[in-house]
């Protein structure tokens, strides 16, 4: 085992080995990638649920008496209420790793980008083999973990924004139906 014991605040702790640190980074990367995929699945499921719920709201809307003729306003509000949350759920699916902000270059740490191969940079087998042979696995996994974590956060923010929009739209629909019932 490549670990040694060190003391912090009176407690003895093991210094992780390089293999253990790399294993931790790999596990973290796998978890971040799974979370990114789960936001995609959640957005698809909730988006479809929103569309089905709109069908039920539309059926209830048929039971409420018609108000004064504001056809243009109804069309605009209807499109905002119906389409906007669906588009926002679609935006959860859209961001890719390339949309994530660039990480600041640290001169002492230069990843070779072998976990996410850009064919324009490493376009042949020899270039990829050379990059893999000259790379530091911890640096490569840490870089990819940062990129995927930034993507995960972007998707989380977009998913929450879409949920809020859907919730607000349901409140608008409910208020509209409630006010027309008087």
Order of alpha helices (4+ residues) and beta strands (2+ residues): beta-beta-alpha-alpha-alpha-alpha
